Amino acid sequence: MVFLCYFSRVKPNLILLLLGLFFLLNQAQAQKLSPLITLGKPEWNCNEPTVCIDPKDSDLVWVSCNNNRLFRVNYLMQYQHVELESEHGVRGDLVLYALANNQISCTHLAKHPEKRSPDYYDRIVFQVNKKGLKKWSKGVGIGFNGKMQDKPWVHQNKHQTARFKHRIYVSWTEFDRYESSAPEDSSRIKIAWSDDGETFSNPVTVSDLSGNCLDGDSTVEGATTVSDSQGNVYMAWAGYERIYFDKSLDGGQTWGADQRIGNAPQGWDLKVPNFMRTNGLPFLSIDSSNNLYLITAFEDSSLNRVFFTRSKDLGKTWDDFFPLQQAPAAHYVCPHAIVDPITQTYYAIYYKIEANKVDVLLSYKKQHEEGFHTLKVSDEPFELSNPKRFLGDYISVDARNNTLALAWTALENGFAVVKFRKMKF
């Protein structure tokens, strides 16, 4: 009451200013940021990270990056490092994921020792950590058929009462011949599954419409999956200036007709000056109430924006795309998002590029909130000083019980480096 009486005696503009400062102070006190650290050495040119909070110990975070590097960071922000190996080779697109048995998995591209790029990407490889940082399973090859297999993502059904409980799903894009312009060569969305993490099913084609092989918007890419409390599986991907959606009611074996969630003008292959390659590939998430969330990015009035949409009826209908940010001279690209499995808060991380400088933003909303809060999680912006340096196709966020792990690529002295920090809400 004293607080309210005090503000009743001051001018309205001052009230707004003080309320704003009070809100910012509360926000700063509510979130604790760890120091921002660089993983690895600049000459390694690390990029395209994924992060995974250790399910047995939230003080430990696993980070992967191209082409074959793994890091484990402790509560003191000190890290150990290893170069991942498998009997099928390791060559990029590493995706870390915590399994229901509290093990860490790593899904990635292969590197066949007797083939050259891009032919050595001849399967998707799934590995499980056995002990410590350095001991991993030999790896299971998925989808080996002489074609190129690319852009894997992984999901597991962790609902304890669902059909297909603990089934692991790996989704990706298959190319007949990478970068081929021949009309007979095409791309398609694939999925395979495993009930034990050691053997996988034969791949199933999900997409009704094939794409080309040129690795642009007319290629179908970015397939991510989630499952609901009944065990049904949902998938989203992009291509042809559209975001597609499909579902399986039998554990991934059969799929329906592709549904178009919405249009993505100019497609997922985004253009930003001095940025070698950026994208708006979609990421699908689900919360404990079976609300589906999707984040993507596409062009809007000559600028790239990050857009969010939601379905409250398991994909039958979707909200209109909602832009998370709309600065008049900034691009927003490379979104990645996740739902905290404990608190059900939804988190999305993405780049903001303005005047050739790059910041990293985090937007979040609690399960029953309609609007988003946004924070800058990088320190100083980095400059796009080397347009030929690849920064990767995605950045990453993981969350567990209000603890966040965040990783992205930045440029330092012309080299690509992975930046990492933790946040506690």
PATOR-812364 format. One line per 5 residues: number of its first residue (from 1); for each residue x, y, z of C-alpha. Coordinates in nm, 3 decimals, padded with zeros to 5 digits. Example, Ala and Ser with C-alpha at 12.3 -4.5 7.8 and 13.67 -1.06 7.14 Angstrom:
BEGIN
1	01.230:-00.450:00.780 | 01.367:-00.106:00.714
//
This chain:
BEGIN
1	00.000:00.000:00.000 | 00.284:00.242:00.077 | 00.428:00.163:-00.265 | 00.099:00.254:-00.437 | 00.050:00.570:-00.232
6	00.397:00.690:-00.327 | 00.327:00.652:-00.698 | -00.005:00.832:-00.666 | 00.184:01.155:-00.590 | 00.419:01.158:-00.893
11	00.365:01.242:-01.259 | 00.236:00.969:-01.493 | 00.552:00.966:-01.711 | 00.767:00.921:-01.405 | 00.538:00.641:-01.288
16	00.592:00.458:-01.617 | 00.968:00.509:-01.597 | 00.992:00.382:-01.241 | 00.766:00.087:-01.315 | 00.988:00.000:-01.610
21	01.299:00.016:-01.396 | 01.128:-00.192:-01.128 | 01.035:-00.456:-01.389 | 01.388:-00.468:-01.528 | 01.533:-00.498:-01.178
26	01.299:-00.787:-01.100 | 01.392:-00.953:-01.430 | 01.762:-00.920:-01.357 | 01.716:-01.062:-01.009 | 01.497:-01.345:-01.136
31	01.755:-01.475:-01.385 | 02.111:-01.569:-01.310 | 02.350:-01.576:-01.604 | 02.671:-01.772:-01.593 | 02.985:-01.625:-01.751
36	02.991:-01.655:-02.128 | 03.267:-01.895:-02.236 | 03.420:-02.004:-02.566 | 03.447:-02.377:-02.631 | 03.753:-02.507:-02.808
41	04.014:-02.320:-03.009 | 03.948:-02.059:-03.280 | 04.142:-02.256:-03.541 | 03.898:-02.547:-03.499 | 03.623:-02.332:-03.657
46	03.353:-02.489:-03.441 | 02.997:-02.416:-03.550 | 02.638:-02.545:-03.550 | 02.615:-02.645:-03.181 | 02.354:-02.844:-02.996
51	02.326:-02.854:-02.616 | 02.191:-03.115:-02.376 | 02.159:-03.085:-01.998 | 02.269:-03.407:-01.833 | 01.949:-03.571:-01.698
56	02.139:-03.716:-01.400 | 02.316:-03.393:-01.303 | 02.192:-03.052:-01.420 | 02.530:-02.902:-01.330 | 02.672:-03.085:-01.632
61	02.594:-02.979:-01.989 | 02.696:-03.154:-02.309 | 02.769:-02.949:-02.622 | 02.838:-03.072:-02.974 | 02.963:-02.890:-03.282
66	03.086:-02.953:-03.635 | 03.253:-03.157:-03.747 | 03.301:-03.414:-03.469 | 03.364:-03.233:-03.141 | 03.197:-03.291:-02.806
71	03.234:-03.088:-02.488 | 03.113:-03.144:-02.133 | 03.089:-02.834:-01.915 | 03.070:-02.848:-01.534 | 02.924:-02.606:-01.279
76	03.252:-02.409:-01.270 | 03.217:-02.350:-01.647 | 03.521:-02.569:-01.709 | 03.502:-02.811:-01.998 | 03.645:-03.139:-02.120
81	03.669:-03.216:-02.489 | 03.677:-03.520:-02.717 | 03.657:-03.589:-03.089 | 03.371:-03.831:-03.145 | 03.440:-04.146:-03.346
86	03.220:-04.423:-03.484 | 03.276:-04.721:-03.710 | 03.072:-04.533:-03.975 | 03.271:-04.209:-03.942 | 03.154:-03.872:-03.807
91	03.106:-03.568:-04.029 | 02.886:-03.298:-03.885 | 02.523:-03.224:-03.794 | 02.573:-03.362:-03.443 | 02.250:-03.361:-03.240
96	02.265:-03.435:-02.866 | 01.957:-03.572:-02.690 | 01.883:-03.707:-02.340 | 01.713:-04.046:-02.345 | 01.457:-04.178:-02.100
101	01.714:-04.409:-01.938 | 01.922:-04.099:-01.853 | 02.182:-04.174:-02.122 | 02.300:-03.915:-02.373 | 02.265:-03.990:-02.743
106	02.439:-03.827:-03.037 | 02.289:-03.849:-03.386 | 02.502:-03.728:-03.678 | 02.612:-03.769:-04.037 | 02.850:-04.040:-04.150
111	03.185:-04.018:-04.328 | 03.247:-04.333:-04.527 | 03.626:-04.380:-04.537 | 03.628:-04.497:-04.899 | 03.409:-04.221:-05.043
116	03.439:-03.849:-05.107 | 03.204:-03.566:-05.014 | 02.909:-03.563:-05.052 | 02.890:-03.937:-05.121 | 03.037:-04.026:-04.781
121	02.719:-03.894:-04.611 | 02.563:-04.230:-04.690 | 02.372:-04.294:-04.364 | 02.259:-04.135:-04.040 | 02.450:-04.256:-03.733
126	02.303:-04.296:-03.384 | 02.537:-04.337:-03.085 | 02.486:-04.363:-02.709 | 02.725:-04.251:-02.439 | 02.837:-04.544:-02.226
131	03.054:-04.382:-01.960 | 03.222:-04.048:-01.911 | 03.288:-03.825:-02.208 | 03.495:-04.058:-02.423 | 03.314:-04.394:-02.419
136	03.040:-04.422:-02.680 | 02.870:-04.708:-02.858 | 03.009:-04.800:-03.200 | 02.707:-04.644:-03.367 | 02.408:-04.771:-03.562
141	02.386:-04.680:-03.930 | 02.037:-04.572:-04.041 | 01.907:-04.543:-04.397 | 02.207:-04.685:-04.584 | 02.099:-04.729:-04.949
146	02.358:-04.551:-05.163 | 02.192:-04.210:-05.136 | 02.292:-03.908:-04.929 | 02.130:-03.881:-04.584 | 02.132:-03.534:-04.424
151	01.996:-03.308:-04.147 | 01.896:-03.557:-03.874 | 01.691:-03.473:-03.565 | 01.592:-03.707:-03.285 | 01.299:-03.744:-03.045
156	01.187:-04.006:-02.794 | 00.840:-04.082:-02.660 | 00.889:-04.037:-02.284 | 00.525:-04.062:-02.176 | 00.511:-04.348:-01.928
161	00.159:-04.465:-02.020 | 00.170:-04.405:-02.396 | 00.180:-04.662:-02.671 | 00.530:-04.705:-02.812 | 00.675:-04.584:-02.482
166	01.046:-04.498:-02.509 | 01.046:-04.541:-02.888 | 01.323:-04.331:-03.047 | 01.250:-04.147:-03.371 | 01.514:-04.012:-03.611
171	01.397:-03.789:-03.896 | 01.604:-03.646:-04.183 | 01.625:-03.553:-04.553 | 01.733:-03.803:-04.818 | 01.894:-03.679:-05.142
176	01.917:-03.891:-05.455 | 02.230:-03.694:-05.551 | 02.331:-03.388:-05.351 | 02.334:-03.061:-05.551 | 02.217:-03.240:-05.864
181	01.995:-03.032:-06.092 | 01.882:-03.336:-06.292 | 01.502:-03.361:-06.290 | 01.514:-03.730:-06.205 | 01.699:-03.656:-05.876
186	01.486:-03.552:-05.579 | 01.477:-03.516:-05.198 | 01.229:-03.648:-04.945 | 01.161:-03.657:-04.570 | 01.243:-03.987:-04.397
191	01.190:-04.135:-04.052 | 01.311:-04.450:-03.874 | 01.256:-04.569:-03.518 | 01.407:-04.790:-03.252 | 01.275:-04.949:-02.934
196	01.617:-05.036:-02.793 | 01.860:-04.777:-02.939 | 02.061:-05.058:-03.097 | 01.856:-05.151:-03.405 | 01.641:-04.923:-03.621
201	01.351:-04.991:-03.852 | 01.371:-04.957:-04.226 | 01.315:-04.590:-04.312 | 00.968:-04.470:-04.410 | 00.906:-04.178:-04.646
206	00.681:-03.920:-04.479 | 00.660:-03.635:-04.732 | 00.404:-03.671:-05.010 | 00.575:-03.401:-05.216 | 00.940:-03.450:-05.306
211	01.185:-03.163:-05.342 | 01.488:-03.107:-05.562 | 01.848:-03.177:-05.461 | 01.990:-02.822:-05.468 | 01.978:-02.768:-05.088
216	01.759:-02.460:-05.113 | 01.394:-02.385:-05.044 | 01.277:-02.624:-05.315 | 01.448:-02.902:-05.117 | 01.233:-03.045:-04.837
221	01.429:-03.011:-04.511 | 01.415:-02.949:-04.138 | 01.206:-03.247:-04.024 | 01.151:-03.250:-03.645 | 00.917:-03.477:-03.451
226	00.730:-03.489:-03.119 | 00.486:-03.737:-02.964 | 00.180:-03.691:-02.744 | 00.057:-03.867:-02.431 | -00.126:-04.126:-02.644
231	00.185:-04.217:-02.842 | 00.090:-04.043:-03.167 | 00.382:-03.890:-03.358 | 00.384:-03.546:-03.524 | 00.630:-03.400:-03.772
236	00.693:-03.060:-03.934 | 00.931:-02.957:-04.214 | 00.976:-02.688:-04.480 | 00.992:-02.657:-04.856 | 00.845:-02.466:-05.151
241	00.773:-02.157:-04.937 | 00.551:-02.362:-04.708 | 00.561:-02.527:-04.366 | 00.430:-02.883:-04.375 | 00.285:-03.103:-04.101
246	00.191:-03.470:-04.078 | 00.112:-03.728:-03.810 | 00.133:-04.101:-03.750 | -00.107:-04.296:-03.529 | 00.091:-04.622:-03.536
251	00.437:-04.535:-03.409 | 00.577:-04.395:-03.733 | 00.485:-04.680:-03.968 | 00.222:-04.493:-04.172 | 00.149:-04.124:-04.221
256	-00.143:-03.921:-04.350 | -00.169:-03.657:-04.618 | 00.069:-03.367:-04.568 | -00.099:-03.063:-04.418 | 00.016:-02.710:-04.490
261	00.046:-02.512:-04.168 | 00.114:-02.185:-04.349 | 00.312:-02.001:-04.612 | 00.676:-01.903:-04.566 | 00.744:-01.628:-04.821
266	01.082:-01.664:-04.994 | 01.122:-01.997:-04.818 | 01.348:-02.134:-04.546 | 01.676:-02.051:-04.726 | 01.714:-01.697:-04.595
271	01.947:-01.423:-04.719 | 02.133:-01.186:-04.486 | 02.416:-00.960:-04.610 | 02.764:-01.090:-04.511 | 02.615:-01.401:-04.345
276	02.726:-01.707:-04.541 | 02.406:-01.906:-04.486 | 02.103:-01.857:-04.265 | 01.774:-02.038:-04.247 | 01.429:-02.052:-04.098
281	01.389:-02.428:-04.072 | 01.100:-02.510:-03.836 | 01.119:-02.669:-03.493 | 00.818:-02.851:-03.350 | 00.755:-02.879:-02.973
286	00.477:-03.011:-02.749 | 00.381:-02.944:-02.387 | 00.215:-03.164:-02.123 | -00.131:-03.042:-02.227 | -00.065:-03.159:-02.584
291	-00.037:-02.806:-02.722 | 00.183:-02.809:-03.030 | 00.423:-02.519:-03.082 | 00.614:-02.437:-03.397 | 00.882:-02.177:-03.457
296	01.025:-02.083:-03.796 | 01.158:-01.781:-03.987 | 01.082:-01.632:-04.325 | 01.088:-01.302:-04.509 | 00.845:-01.024:-04.421
301	00.867:-00.684:-04.594 | 01.225:-00.752:-04.711 | 01.341:-00.850:-04.361 | 01.366:-01.196:-04.207 | 01.149:-01.251:-03.901
306	01.109:-01.532:-03.649 | 00.748:-01.651:-03.635 | 00.559:-01.861:-03.381 | 00.238:-02.058:-03.417 | 00.041:-02.296:-03.195
311	-00.215:-02.572:-03.231 | -00.447:-02.657:-02.941 | -00.608:-02.952:-03.123 | -00.304:-03.163:-03.216 | -00.255:-03.007:-03.556
316	-00.608:-02.987:-03.691 | -00.595:-02.606:-03.683 | -00.314:-02.359:-03.623 | -00.298:-01.999:-03.504 | -00.181:-01.733:-03.746
321	00.196:-01.690:-03.756 | 00.301:-01.438:-03.491 | 00.634:-01.246:-03.523 | 00.841:-01.250:-03.204 | 01.032:-00.935:-03.299
326	00.977:-00.653:-03.549 | 01.267:-00.405:-03.529 | 01.248:-00.193:-03.847 | 01.604:-00.261:-03.966 | 01.693:-00.602:-03.821
331	01.693:-00.961:-03.944 | 01.598:-01.250:-03.712 | 01.710:-01.596:-03.823 | 01.808:-01.952:-03.720 | 01.548:-02.014:-03.448
336	01.559:-02.317:-03.220 | 01.307:-02.393:-02.944 | 01.223:-02.640:-02.668 | 00.968:-02.696:-02.389 | 01.105:-02.742:-02.038
341	00.977:-03.093:-01.948 | 00.936:-02.997:-01.580 | 00.797:-02.642:-01.582 | 00.644:-02.652:-01.935 | 00.793:-02.309:-02.016
346	00.862:-02.265:-02.387 | 01.201:-02.120:-02.485 | 01.320:-01.999:-02.827 | 01.669:-01.879:-02.917 | 01.765:-01.696:-03.239
351	02.002:-01.445:-03.397 | 01.930:-01.075:-03.437 | 02.136:-00.907:-03.712 | 02.133:-00.528:-03.739 | 02.389:-00.300:-03.906
356	02.618:-00.600:-03.966 | 02.629:-00.685:-03.595 | 02.482:-00.998:-03.439 | 02.318:-01.048:-03.099 | 02.149:-01.361:-02.963
361	01.800:-01.331:-02.816 | 01.593:-01.564:-02.599 | 01.214:-01.542:-02.603 | 01.008:-01.743:-02.358 | 00.653:-01.793:-02.236
366	00.507:-01.998:-01.956 | 00.253:-02.265:-02.044 | -00.061:-02.059:-01.980 | 00.076:-01.722:-02.094 | -00.019:-01.576:-02.429
371	00.266:-01.330:-02.474 | 00.644:-01.368:-02.481 | 00.924:-01.217:-02.274 | 01.253:-01.150:-02.453 | 01.610:-01.116:-02.323
376	01.946:-01.066:-02.488 | 02.165:-01.360:-02.382 | 02.484:-01.265:-02.565 | 02.719:-01.004:-02.422 | 02.869:-00.778:-02.686
381	02.746:-00.827:-03.046 | 02.988:-00.980:-03.293 | 03.048:-00.833:-03.635 | 02.994:-01.018:-03.961 | 03.355:-00.972:-04.068
386	03.404:-01.282:-04.282 | 03.115:-01.357:-04.521 | 03.286:-01.681:-04.635 | 03.301:-01.832:-04.286 | 03.024:-02.086:-04.224
391	02.851:-02.035:-03.889 | 02.626:-02.339:-03.914 | 02.260:-02.399:-03.987 | 02.131:-02.378:-03.631 | 02.196:-02.274:-03.271
396	02.057:-02.442:-02.960 | 01.877:-02.420:-02.627 | 01.795:-02.691:-02.372 | 01.593:-02.652:-02.050 | 01.520:-02.859:-01.742
401	01.344:-02.734:-01.429 | 01.422:-02.364:-01.496 | 01.787:-02.430:-01.580 | 01.880:-02.333:-01.936 | 02.180:-02.418:-02.149
406	02.245:-02.196:-02.451 | 02.498:-02.228:-02.734 | 02.554:-02.039:-03.057 | 02.823:-01.961:-03.311 | 03.005:-01.627:-03.321
411	03.294:-01.479:-03.516 | 03.621:-01.386:-03.349 | 03.909:-01.255:-03.559 | 03.754:-01.416:-03.865 | 03.718:-01.760:-03.703
416	03.394:-01.935:-03.607 | 03.371:-02.018:-03.237 | 03.099:-02.172:-03.020 | 02.978:-01.961:-02.729 | 02.811:-02.120:-02.428
421	02.640:-02.007:-02.112 | 02.384:-02.124:-01.858 | 02.088:-01.939:-01.716 | 01.881:-02.005:-01.406 | 01.525:-01.872:-01.381
//
